[in-house]
Amino acid sequence: MVNHGVPSGVMEGMLEAARRFHEQRREDKMEYYSGDRKRRVRFNTGGRVRVGVFSWRDILTCVFHDDYLDPQAIPLVCRKEVQEYVKCMIKLRETMAELLSEALGLSSDYLSRIECMRSEALASLYYPICPEPHLTLGTPKHSDTTFLTLLLQDHIGGLQILHKNQWVDVPPVPGALIANIGDLMQIISNDKFISVEHRVLAQPIGPRVSVACFFSPSSKAATKHFGPKKELLLEESPQIYREFLCNESFTYYTTKGQDVESALPHFKL
């Protein structure tokens, strides 16, 4: 997407801040190191691709519940840039919610009213130079579990999407953002929107930096059942997925994510 309204200075500042965090001394990052997904700010590395093989990447994740995260919890080295970037993502999210609602034939405020994209997880990803990129992946094949992902990538490249069973490169475009439909959006749209399977190659020429903003339900909406919206069910397009709580989706992916590439079959009727 271009002409999205996010200033180029904010985008460039976010990429530079992500690089600055990851390239600081290890001991300066370790206070954020954790595998506890309940921590609102956490840093970790790797992630299993298959037995004995790990993803070639590091991640700093900042979770904004209901659009809020205590600024003091964000690492000082990137605090200002994260706050500015998330403000822009929230504004762009509202525009995307209107466009996606209208594309489904619903009122433009529909997705905003059901609060399906009111929390954000901002992931700053760093892919170090890999000496043997043929032995692993930066990020393995997967689809995002949430509703929508807005992705900012630097000039290095390596992102691919699966299209007609072929891996297709998504080359970086200066000033552009990438919008990926997630599994939850596919479910509530009853397959009118399809989540995109993608991966990132390990880089021999890196390091590569990208920033992904994952949108999930508000705290209030997360306690309600999700499933295909009744307004979208027709005789020729019957309900495909059962209803479930969002936490069930996230828990399933957390426990099975290393063994399955998509959680969608688990929720089919």
Backbone as CSV, one residue per row, in Angstrom:
resi,resn,N_x,N_y,N_z,CA_x,CA_y,CA_z,C_x,C_y,C_z
1,MET,0.845,-1.174,0.000,0.000,0.000,0.000,0.889,1.235,0.000
2,VAL,0.547,2.198,-0.852,1.163,3.518,-0.826,0.045,4.536,-0.600
3,ASN,0.409,5.786,-0.410,-0.582,6.830,-0.107,-1.424,6.468,1.116
4,HIS,-0.777,5.847,2.103,-1.464,5.371,3.298,-1.481,6.405,4.420
5,GLY,-0.769,7.515,4.256,-0.813,8.581,5.239,0.218,8.506,6.344
6,VAL,1.012,7.435,6.393,2.052,7.330,7.417,3.284,8.080,6.906
7,PRO,3.748,9.113,7.614,4.890,9.902,7.136,6.131,9.039,6.932
8,SER,6.871,9.329,5.878,8.078,8.557,5.589,9.087,8.667,6.724
9,GLY,9.124,9.836,7.379,10.045,10.001,8.491,9.726,9.086,9.657
10,VAL,8.437,8.852,9.888,8.028,7.942,10.970,8.420,6.503,10.625
11,MET,8.220,6.119,9.361,8.565,4.770,8.932,10.075,4.535,9.010
12,GLU,10.835,5.490,8.495,12.286,5.352,8.525,12.806,5.359,9.963
13,GLY,12.199,6.201,10.807,12.598,6.251,12.202,12.323,4.946,12.932
14,MET,11.197,4.296,12.593,10.858,3.025,13.233,11.837,1.931,12.834
15,LEU,12.186,1.865,11.564,13.166,0.871,11.112,14.526,1.092,11.764
16,GLU,14.931,2.341,11.853,16.228,2.647,12.459,16.212,2.328,13.952
17,ALA,15.098,2.616,14.626,14.991,2.315,16.050,15.020,0.813,16.307
18,ALA,14.355,0.052,15.430,14.383,-1.407,15.562,15.808,-1.929,15.402
19,ARG,16.498,-1.419,14.394,17.886,-1.827,14.183,18.756,-1.430,15.380
20,ARG,18.510,-0.234,15.920,19.298,0.257,17.053,19.119,-0.640,18.280
21,PHE,17.871,-1.074,18.537,17.649,-1.967,19.673,18.391,-3.278,19.492
22,HIS,18.236,-3.894,18.328,18.798,-5.228,18.120,20.322,-5.228,18.031
23,GLU,20.917,-4.120,17.611,22.360,-4.100,17.419,23.117,-3.542,18.627
24,GLN,22.392,-3.266,19.716,23.087,-2.861,20.934,23.708,-4.086,21.610
25,ARG,24.495,-3.854,22.641,25.161,-4.953,23.329,24.147,-5.953,23.881
26,ARG,24.524,-7.225,23.879,23.615,-8.274,24.342,23.124,-8.001,25.756
27,GLU,24.022,-7.576,26.649,23.627,-7.367,28.037,22.601,-6.244,28.184
28,ASP,22.564,-5.313,27.230,21.575,-4.237,27.279,20.189,-4.707,26.848
29,LYS,20.124,-5.818,26.151,18.831,-6.353,25.698,18.261,-7.407,26.641
30,MET,19.127,-8.016,27.467,18.724,-9.205,28.199,17.662,-8.953,29.261
31,GLU,17.519,-7.707,29.745,16.471,-7.471,30.738,15.080,-7.691,30.147
32,TYR,14.973,-7.656,28.812,13.690,-7.876,28.152,13.522,-9.305,27.654
33,TYR,14.552,-10.119,27.811,14.514,-11.483,27.270,13.539,-12.339,28.070
34,SER,12.574,-12.936,27.380,11.575,-13.764,28.060,10.789,-14.582,27.054
35,GLY,10.414,-15.781,27.466,9.516,-16.605,26.672,8.092,-16.540,27.181
36,ASP,7.850,-15.701,28.176,6.527,-15.564,28.784,5.655,-14.661,27.917
37,ARG,4.660,-15.218,27.259,3.817,-14.456,26.350,2.901,-13.474,27.081
38,LYS,2.842,-13.564,28.422,2.032,-12.618,29.182,2.766,-11.300,29.399
39,ARG,4.062,-11.285,29.191,4.816,-10.042,29.330,4.481,-9.113,28.176
40,ARG,4.213,-7.848,28.478,3.779,-6.904,27.461,4.932,-6.469,26.560
41,VAL,6.151,-6.498,27.103,7.344,-6.192,26.314,8.330,-7.328,26.511
42,ARG,8.719,-7.972,25.433,9.608,-9.119,25.558,10.497,-9.235,24.322
43,PHE,11.675,-9.762,24.563,12.661,-9.986,23.514,12.998,-11.465,23.495
44,ASN,13.010,-12.058,22.313,13.449,-13.449,22.217,14.066,-13.696,20.857
45,THR,14.603,-14.867,20.717,15.351,-15.188,19.511,14.962,-16.567,19.010
46,GLY,15.086,-16.785,17.722,14.819,-18.088,17.138,13.349,-18.439,17.103
47,GLY,13.051,-19.697,17.339,11.712,-20.261,17.175,11.847,-21.447,16.245
48,ARG,11.379,-22.593,16.682,11.648,-23.825,15.952,10.957,-23.857,14.600
49,VAL,11.686,-24.178,13.538,11.133,-24.436,12.212,10.739,-25.902,12.116
50,ARG,11.623,-26.764,12.501,11.363,-28.192,12.603,12.378,-28.737,13.602
51,VAL,12.288,-30.009,13.917,13.136,-30.577,14.960,14.608,-30.278,14.673
52,GLY,15.253,-29.620,15.643,16.681,-29.349,15.525,17.043,-28.134,14.696
53,VAL,16.064,-27.435,14.100,16.337,-26.269,13.260,15.533,-25.080,13.788
54,PHE,16.177,-23.940,13.939,15.529,-22.764,14.499,15.475,-21.622,13.484
55,SER,14.440,-20.776,13.639,14.334,-19.590,12.784,15.533,-18.687,13.029
56,TRP,16.019,-18.070,11.974,17.196,-17.207,12.048,16.735,-15.760,12.210
57,ARG,16.322,-15.405,13.445,15.770,-14.071,13.666,15.740,-13.766,15.160
58,ASP,15.655,-12.477,15.478,15.401,-11.980,16.828,14.150,-11.106,16.769
59,ILE,13.406,-11.052,17.872,12.148,-10.294,17.894,12.017,-9.508,19.200
60,LEU,11.677,-8.224,19.078,11.220,-7.425,20.208,9.734,-7.180,20.011
61,THR,8.912,-7.606,20.973,7.460,-7.471,20.868,6.951,-6.510,21.936
62,CYS,6.134,-5.548,21.513,5.483,-4.604,22.426,3.972,-4.727,22.227
63,VAL,3.257,-5.125,23.280,1.824,-5.412,23.170,1.019,-4.261,23.750
64,PHE,0.152,-3.682,22.919,-0.728,-2.594,23.323,-2.144,-3.162,23.494
65,HIS,-2.562,-3.411,24.744,-3.927,-3.861,24.997,-4.864,-2.661,24.919
66,ASP,-5.904,-2.792,24.116,-6.869,-1.697,23.948,-6.145,-0.395,23.631
67,ASP,-5.158,-0.491,22.754,-4.387,0.653,22.250,-3.476,1.288,23.294
68,TYR,-3.195,0.596,24.408,-2.371,1.226,25.445,-1.262,0.298,25.940
69,LEU,-0.098,0.892,26.125,1.042,0.255,26.778,1.785,1.340,27.533
70,ASP,2.105,1.080,28.794,2.855,2.041,29.606,4.150,2.405,28.873
71,PRO,4.340,3.670,28.506,5.553,4.052,27.765,6.840,3.653,28.470
72,GLN,6.822,3.646,29.811,8.040,3.316,30.559,8.448,1.861,30.369
73,ALA,7.528,1.019,29.886,7.855,-0.395,29.668,8.615,-0.604,28.358
74,ILE,8.537,0.365,27.459,9.191,0.249,26.154,10.665,0.621,26.309
75,PRO,11.583,-0.146,25.717,13.006,0.204,25.823,13.266,1.645,25.402
76,LEU,14.050,2.350,26.200,14.308,3.767,25.940,14.926,3.989,24.568
77,VAL,15.727,3.027,24.102,16.453,3.187,22.856,15.524,3.285,21.638
78,CYS,14.270,2.851,21.811,13.316,2.921,20.693,11.944,3.427,21.131
79,ARG,11.846,3.961,22.331,10.541,4.326,22.920,9.790,5.360,22.091
80,LYS,10.449,6.443,21.758,9.788,7.519,21.028,9.280,7.032,19.678
81,GLU,10.100,6.287,18.959,9.736,5.829,17.613,8.592,4.813,17.655
82,VAL,8.595,3.930,18.648,7.511,2.950,18.785,6.190,3.663,19.039
83,GLN,6.192,4.634,19.940,4.960,5.358,20.251,4.416,6.092,19.031
84,GLU,5.286,6.767,18.296,4.843,7.506,17.113,4.308,6.558,16.042
85,TYR,4.999,5.450,15.860,4.595,4.518,14.814,3.247,3.873,15.143
86,VAL,3.055,3.484,16.399,1.792,2.846,16.787,0.622,3.812,16.626
87,LYS,0.825,5.093,16.930,-0.240,6.078,16.701,-0.661,6.094,15.239
88,CYS,0.310,6.028,14.344,0.006,6.001,12.906,-0.695,4.702,12.515
89,MET,-0.297,3.586,13.128,-0.924,2.306,12.820,-2.386,2.283,13.265
90,ILE,-2.668,2.891,14.409,-4.046,2.940,14.895,-4.915,3.752,13.936
91,LYS,-4.393,4.869,13.475,-5.140,5.692,12.514,-5.363,4.938,11.207
92,LEU,-4.338,4.269,10.704,-4.467,3.509,9.462,-5.394,2.320,9.638
93,ARG,-5.369,1.730,10.820,-6.272,0.604,11.119,-7.726,0.990,10.918
94,GLU,-8.096,2.189,11.346,-9.485,2.617,11.209,-9.873,2.749,9.735
95,THR,-8.947,3.269,8.930,-9.208,3.352,7.488,-9.357,1.960,6.895
96,MET,-8.475,1.042,7.277,-8.546,-0.328,6.766,-9.844,-1.009,7.203
97,ALA,-10.274,-0.756,8.439,-11.517,-1.359,8.926,-12.710,-0.900,8.080
98,GLU,-12.725,0.377,7.711,-13.804,0.889,6.867,-13.773,0.238,5.488
99,LEU,-12.597,0.160,4.889,-12.481,-0.411,3.544,-12.858,-1.890,3.540
100,LEU,-12.396,-2.629,4.543,-12.701,-4.058,4.595,-14.185,-4.300,4.868
101,SER,-14.785,-3.462,5.715,-16.227,-3.581,5.977,-17.030,-3.377,4.704
102,GLU,-16.671,-2.334,3.962,-17.383,-2.044,2.720,-17.164,-3.140,1.688
103,ALA,-15.964,-3.721,1.660,-15.686,-4.808,0.717,-16.537,-6.038,1.007
104,LEU,-16.944,-6.196,2.269,-17.817,-7.311,2.642,-19.294,-6.985,2.413
105,GLY,-19.575,-5.769,1.959,-20.956,-5.372,1.742,-21.664,-4.948,3.015
106,LEU,-20.889,-4.582,4.050,-21.448,-4.179,5.333,-21.282,-2.678,5.509
107,SER,-21.865,-2.122,6.567,-21.694,-0.700,6.847,-20.221,-0.422,7.125
108,SER,-19.766,0.786,6.802,-18.342,1.101,6.890,-17.805,1.042,8.311
109,ASP,-18.676,1.149,9.318,-18.206,1.107,10.707,-18.350,-0.278,11.331
110,TYR,-18.673,-1.303,10.535,-18.992,-2.616,11.094,-17.830,-3.205,11.885
111,LEU,-16.646,-3.323,11.281,-15.519,-3.947,11.959,-15.069,-3.124,13.162
112,SER,-15.225,-1.808,13.098,-14.901,-0.982,14.261,-15.880,-1.239,15.397
113,ARG,-17.160,-1.401,15.078,-18.170,-1.617,16.111,-17.959,-2.921,16.871
114,ILE,-17.505,-3.966,16.194,-17.313,-5.241,16.893,-15.923,-5.321,17.532
115,GLU,-15.145,-4.251,17.421,-13.862,-4.093,18.118,-12.909,-5.262,17.876
116,CYS,-12.869,-5.731,16.640,-12.026,-6.891,16.341,-10.563,-6.521,16.121
117,MET,-10.262,-5.201,16.018,-8.881,-4.791,15.776,-8.491,-3.648,16.707
118,ARG,-8.739,-3.799,17.999,-8.517,-2.719,18.944,-7.303,-2.929,19.846
119,SER,-6.541,-3.983,19.647,-5.293,-4.189,20.369,-4.205,-4.484,19.342
120,GLU,-2.964,-4.089,19.665,-1.866,-4.246,18.720,-0.678,-4.925,19.381
121,ALA,-0.013,-5.764,18.622,1.291,-6.286,19.015,2.278,-5.823,17.953
122,LEU,3.212,-4.988,18.355,4.213,-4.471,17.430,5.465,-5.324,17.568
123,ALA,5.825,-6.017,16.494,6.986,-6.912,16.503,8.087,-6.317,15.641
124,SER,9.203,-5.998,16.268,10.389,-5.531,15.544,11.278,-6.736,15.288
125,LEU,11.405,-7.115,14.023,12.123,-8.342,13.663,13.478,-8.016,13.058
126,TYR,14.470,-8.781,13.491,15.841,-8.582,13.034,16.386,-9.920,12.560
127,TYR,16.804,-9.955,11.290,17.322,-11.175,10.689,18.826,-11.000,10.450
128,PRO,19.675,-11.548,11.336,21.121,-11.400,11.149,21.588,-12.096,9.873
129,ILE,22.773,-11.728,9.413,23.376,-12.425,8.280,23.497,-13.907,8.623
130,CYS,23.046,-14.757,7.703,23.084,-16.203,7.927,24.154,-16.825,7.039
131,PRO,25.156,-17.491,7.623,26.246,-18.047,6.823,25.830,-19.235,5.964
132,GLU,24.742,-19.925,6.358,24.267,-21.087,5.602,22.746,-20.999,5.437
133,PRO,22.264,-20.059,4.627,20.826,-19.812,4.534,20.033,-20.977,3.973
134,HIS,20.680,-21.900,3.289,19.969,-23.051,2.732,19.575,-24.060,3.812
135,LEU,20.071,-23.886,5.028,19.799,-24.842,6.104,18.630,-24.437,7.000
136,THR,18.124,-23.227,6.846,17.054,-22.774,7.726,16.217,-21.714,7.026
137,LEU,15.335,-21.066,7.764,14.517,-19.956,7.278,14.580,-18.825,8.291
138,GLY,14.380,-17.599,7.807,14.248,-16.497,8.752,12.968,-16.651,9.552
139,THR,11.853,-16.857,8.857,10.558,-17.180,9.456,9.926,-18.274,8.606
140,PRO,9.445,-19.369,9.232,8.882,-20.463,8.448,7.510,-20.130,7.870
141,LYS,7.036,-20.958,6.984,5.714,-20.812,6.370,4.624,-20.780,7.442
142,HIS,3.746,-19.781,7.343,2.643,-19.667,8.289,1.644,-18.638,7.770
143,SER,0.476,-18.603,8.381,-0.456,-17.490,8.210,-0.641,-16.861,9.580
144,ASP,-0.918,-15.559,9.623,-1.054,-14.866,10.896,-2.377,-15.236,11.553
145,THR,-2.359,-15.384,12.873,-3.550,-15.840,13.590,-4.544,-14.722,13.850
146,THR,-4.123,-13.472,13.693,-4.965,-12.353,14.080,-5.839,-11.887,12.911
147,PHE,-6.374,-10.671,13.011,-7.280,-10.177,11.976,-6.541,-9.550,10.800
148,LEU,-5.561,-8.727,11.116,-4.877,-7.979,10.073,-3.457,-7.698,10.534
149,THR,-2.516,-7.749,9.584,-1.130,-7.388,9.856,-0.702,-6.301,8.884
150,LEU,-0.100,-5.238,9.409,0.500,-4.201,8.578,2.008,-4.305,8.741
151,LEU,2.702,-4.508,7.638,4.124,-4.817,7.668,4.949,-3.740,6.974
152,LEU,6.010,-3.329,7.655,7.003,-2.411,7.116,8.309,-3.187,6.979
153,GLN,8.924,-3.169,5.796,10.186,-3.876,5.609,11.239,-2.945,5.024
154,ASP,12.505,-3.268,5.336,13.595,-2.454,4.791,13.914,-2.896,3.367
155,HIS,15.071,-2.503,2.855,15.399,-2.703,1.447,15.983,-4.080,1.123
156,ILE,16.228,-4.908,2.133,16.953,-6.174,1.910,16.113,-7.203,1.154
157,GLY,14.836,-7.335,1.483,13.993,-8.348,0.841,14.094,-9.695,1.536
158,GLY,13.392,-10.677,0.986,13.360,-12.015,1.576,11.969,-12.510,1.892
159,LEU,10.980,-11.593,1.927,9.594,-11.994,2.169,9.032,-12.676,0.930
160,GLN,8.315,-13.788,1.142,7.642,-14.498,0.057,6.228,-14.862,0.485
161,ILE,5.290,-14.878,-0.486,3.942,-15.378,-0.244,3.700,-16.595,-1.116
162,LEU,2.804,-17.469,-0.645,2.462,-18.673,-1.400,1.269,-18.369,-2.297
163,HIS,1.466,-18.462,-3.597,0.419,-18.166,-4.573,0.364,-19.298,-5.590
164,LYS,-0.781,-20.006,-5.621,-0.966,-21.140,-6.524,0.164,-22.160,-6.347
165,ASN,0.463,-22.441,-5.062,1.484,-23.431,-4.677,2.892,-23.064,-5.134
166,GLN,3.109,-21.783,-5.422,4.438,-21.311,-5.785,4.839,-20.168,-4.860
167,TRP,6.093,-20.167,-4.434,6.584,-19.073,-3.608,6.937,-17.882,-4.493
168,VAL,6.366,-16.729,-4.152,6.532,-15.511,-4.940,7.195,-14.455,-4.071
169,ASP,8.256,-13.830,-4.570,8.936,-12.770,-3.833,8.043,-11.540,-3.697
170,VAL,8.137,-10.881,-2.541,7.475,-9.595,-2.325,8.572,-8.556,-2.165
171,PRO,9.037,-7.985,-3.258,10.180,-7.057,-3.190,9.807,-5.783,-2.441
172,PRO,10.746,-5.228,-1.681,10.461,-3.985,-0.958,10.184,-2.833,-1.924
173,VAL,9.213,-2.004,-1.580,8.902,-0.788,-2.333,9.067,0.378,-1.365
174,PRO,9.961,1.314,-1.649,10.185,2.426,-0.723,8.888,3.149,-0.370
175,GLY,8.648,3.333,0.916,7.475,4.060,1.375,6.198,3.250,1.432
176,ALA,6.255,1.966,1.057,5.041,1.139,1.009,4.897,0.289,2.271
177,LEU,3.660,-0.052,2.586,3.331,-1.001,3.644,2.616,-2.189,3.019
178,ILE,2.733,-3.337,3.659,2.064,-4.546,3.193,0.945,-4.889,4.166
179,ALA,-0.239,-5.183,3.651,-1.377,-5.592,4.479,-1.640,-7.076,4.253
180,ASN,-1.565,-7.843,5.326,-1.843,-9.276,5.259,-3.119,-9.591,6.028
181,ILE,-4.065,-10.228,5.364,-5.259,-10.743,6.041,-4.832,-11.891,6.954
182,GLY,-5.411,-11.936,8.175,-5.111,-13.007,9.123,-6.217,-14.035,9.203
183,ASP,-5.949,-15.118,9.939,-6.900,-16.231,10.046,-8.247,-15.803,10.627
184,LEU,-8.245,-14.950,11.662,-9.511,-14.553,12.275,-10.379,-13.760,11.311
185,MET,-9.759,-12.978,10.436,-10.525,-12.252,9.423,-11.103,-13.223,8.397
186,GLN,-10.369,-14.260,8.061,-10.900,-15.264,7.141,-12.101,-15.962,7.759
187,ILE,-12.025,-16.231,9.069,-13.109,-16.944,9.737,-14.367,-16.090,9.818
188,ILE,-14.256,-14.825,10.274,-15.482,-14.032,10.425,-16.076,-13.657,9.074
189,SER,-15.252,-13.653,8.018,-15.767,-13.344,6.677,-16.264,-14.603,5.967
190,ASN,-16.167,-15.762,6.650,-16.615,-17.040,6.078,-15.934,-17.314,4.727
191,ASP,-14.626,-17.081,4.711,-13.766,-17.318,3.538,-13.942,-16.307,2.405
192,LYS,-14.630,-15.203,2.667,-14.664,-14.148,1.638,-13.310,-13.450,1.555
193,PHE,-12.635,-13.324,2.686,-11.238,-12.913,2.726,-10.393,-14.135,3.050
194,ILE,-9.244,-14.264,2.437,-8.371,-15.427,2.646,-7.056,-14.960,3.258
195,SER,-6.671,-15.585,4.362,-5.391,-15.239,4.985,-4.250,-15.723,4.092
196,VAL,-3.145,-15.001,4.139,-2.044,-15.267,3.219,-0.950,-16.062,3.925
197,GLU,-0.521,-17.154,3.306,0.607,-17.920,3.825,1.893,-17.275,3.315
198,HIS,2.836,-17.094,4.213,4.064,-16.408,3.842,5.239,-16.932,4.655
199,ARG,6.438,-16.552,4.253,7.653,-16.938,4.951,8.723,-15.888,4.654
200,VAL,9.820,-15.953,5.400,10.963,-15.079,5.158,12.207,-15.938,5.026
201,LEU,12.947,-15.737,3.945,14.176,-16.486,3.725,15.284,-15.964,4.630
202,ALA,16.155,-16.864,5.074,17.356,-16.450,5.780,18.260,-15.710,4.799
203,GLN,18.940,-14.685,5.298,19.639,-13.767,4.401,21.165,-13.884,4.491
204,PRO,21.833,-14.149,3.360,23.292,-14.141,3.365,23.873,-12.735,3.248
205,ILE,23.013,-11.740,2.885,23.505,-10.385,2.659,22.979,-9.397,3.687
206,GLY,22.162,-9.831,4.616,21.510,-8.983,5.603,22.467,-8.052,6.307
207,PRO,22.144,-7.642,7.542,20.942,-8.016,8.279,19.679,-7.321,7.748
208,ARG,18.543,-7.984,7.922,17.257,-7.466,7.461,16.437,-7.016,8.669
209,VAL,15.717,-5.914,8.518,14.843,-5.407,9.575,13.431,-5.241,9.019
210,SER,12.439,-5.672,9.784,11.042,-5.409,9.429,10.264,-5.154,10.715
211,VAL,9.106,-4.526,10.573,8.253,-4.218,11.716,6.827,-4.623,11.352
212,ALA,6.267,-5.545,12.127,4.915,-6.040,11.866,3.988,-5.584,12.986
213,CYS,2.827,-5.054,12.617,1.817,-4.663,13.588,0.621,-5.600,13.424
214,PHE,0.393,-6.432,14.447,-0.668,-7.428,14.417,-1.879,-6.892,15.188
215,PHE,-3.047,-6.889,14.549,-4.249,-6.360,15.183,-5.142,-7.498,15.674
216,SER,-5.535,-7.406,16.946,-6.372,-8.418,17.586,-7.529,-7.739,18.322
217,PRO,-8.475,-8.506,18.877,-9.659,-7.900,19.486,-9.336,-7.092,20.741
218,SER,-10.245,-6.197,21.078,-10.159,-5.490,22.354,-10.364,-6.482,23.489
219,SER,-10.045,-6.077,24.712,-10.235,-6.961,25.868,-11.697,-7.380,25.997
220,LYS,-12.601,-6.448,25.734,-14.041,-6.738,25.819,-14.457,-7.728,24.742
221,ALA,-14.021,-7.480,23.505,-14.420,-8.356,22.397,-13.817,-9.740,22.521
222,ALA,-12.642,-9.848,23.133,-11.970,-11.139,23.239,-12.720,-12.109,24.141
223,THR,-13.634,-11.602,24.984,-14.407,-12.475,25.870,-15.682,-12.993,25.204
224,LYS,-15.943,-12.522,23.972,-17.135,-12.948,23.249,-16.782,-14.024,22.225
225,HIS,-17.796,-14.730,21.757,-17.568,-15.764,20.756,-17.363,-15.140,19.373
226,PHE,-16.431,-15.742,18.647,-16.184,-15.346,17.269,-16.598,-16.478,16.344
227,GLY,-16.975,-16.107,15.151,-17.333,-17.067,14.117,-17.795,-16.284,12.912
228,PRO,-18.167,-16.948,11.833,-18.657,-16.231,10.649,-19.842,-15.335,10.993
229,LYS,-19.816,-14.119,10.492,-20.878,-13.176,10.799,-22.151,-13.535,10.040
230,LYS,-23.260,-13.532,10.792,-24.537,-13.984,10.233,-24.925,-13.188,8.997
231,GLU,-24.524,-11.906,8.948,-24.869,-11.059,7.808,-24.241,-11.562,6.506
232,LEU,-23.221,-12.427,6.620,-22.497,-12.886,5.436,-22.879,-14.306,5.024
233,LEU,-23.782,-14.932,5.780,-24.169,-16.309,5.476,-25.367,-16.327,4.536
234,LEU,-25.217,-17.042,3.442,-26.277,-17.185,2.454,-26.486,-18.661,2.159
235,GLU,-27.585,-18.971,1.469,-27.874,-20.375,1.134,-26.744,-20.967,0.303
236,GLU,-26.173,-20.156,-0.591,-25.102,-20.662,-1.446,-23.735,-20.584,-0.768
237,SER,-23.664,-19.947,0.395,-22.402,-19.894,1.144,-22.674,-20.150,2.622
238,PRO,-22.960,-21.417,2.982,-23.280,-21.762,4.371,-22.075,-21.596,5.285
239,GLN,-22.348,-21.634,6.582,-21.307,-21.419,7.587,-20.220,-22.488,7.491
240,ILE,-18.956,-22.038,7.461,-17.815,-22.939,7.309,-17.153,-23.247,8.640
241,TYR,-17.148,-22.256,9.563,-16.413,-22.395,10.815,-17.361,-22.360,12.013
242,ARG,-16.975,-23.042,13.083,-17.741,-23.008,14.323,-17.408,-21.735,15.105
243,GLU,-18.194,-21.465,16.131,-17.901,-20.331,16.994,-16.924,-20.747,18.093
244,PHE,-16.130,-19.784,18.560,-15.121,-20.062,19.585,-14.688,-18.746,20.209
245,LEU,-14.037,-18.839,21.351,-13.448,-17.666,21.979,-12.067,-17.416,21.387
246,CYS,-11.710,-16.151,21.279,-10.409,-15.814,20.691,-9.265,-16.477,21.435
247,ASN,-9.376,-16.568,22.748,-8.303,-17.184,23.514,-8.062,-18.628,23.086
248,GLU,-9.129,-19.310,22.648,-8.955,-20.678,22.167,-8.080,-20.700,20.923
249,SER,-8.277,-19.716,20.064,-7.472,-19.635,18.852,-6.007,-19.393,19.189
250,PHE,-5.740,-18.426,20.068,-4.355,-18.100,20.412,-3.687,-19.251,21.160
251,THR,-4.453,-19.907,22.045,-3.889,-21.033,22.797,-3.554,-22.180,21.870
252,TYR,-4.446,-22.461,20.928,-4.188,-23.552,19.994,-2.934,-23.298,19.185
253,TYR,-2.787,-22.074,18.711,-1.619,-21.757,17.897,-0.350,-21.782,18.736
254,THR,-0.436,-21.338,19.995,0.733,-21.350,20.868,1.210,-22.766,21.135
255,THR,0.262,-23.680,21.345,0.630,-25.059,21.691,0.915,-25.921,20.475
256,LYS,0.292,-25.587,19.342,0.444,-26.419,18.148,1.205,-25.727,17.020
257,GLY,1.567,-24.465,17.242,2.115,-23.658,16.163,3.378,-24.205,15.535
258,GLN,4.144,-24.994,16.292,5.365,-25.565,15.735,5.076,-26.779,14.860
259,ASP,3.860,-27.314,14.983,3.537,-28.557,14.277,2.519,-28.370,13.160
260,VAL,1.829,-27.208,13.131,0.842,-26.939,12.081,1.148,-25.601,11.442
261,GLU,0.838,-25.477,10.164,1.087,-24.223,9.454,-0.109,-23.289,9.500
262,SER,-1.286,-23.828,9.833,-2.488,-23.017,9.924,-3.414,-23.629,10.962
263,ALA,-4.074,-22.739,11.736,-5.043,-23.192,12.731,-6.449,-23.313,12.151
264,LEU,-6.638,-22.883,10.904,-7.981,-22.837,10.325,-8.703,-24.188,10.323
265,PRO,-8.047,-25.296,9.938,-8.770,-26.577,9.931,-9.342,-26.960,11.294
266,HIS,-8.687,-26.516,12.369,-9.139,-26.837,13.726,-10.506,-26.237,14.028
267,PHE,-10.865,-25.142,13.351,-12.109,-24.450,13.655,-13.191,-24.663,12.613
268,LYS,-12.931,-25.524,11.647,-13.957,-25.812,10.639,-15.024,-26.738,11.203
269,LEU,-16.264,-26.523,10.755,-17.356,-27.393,11.169,-17.188,-28.788,10.618
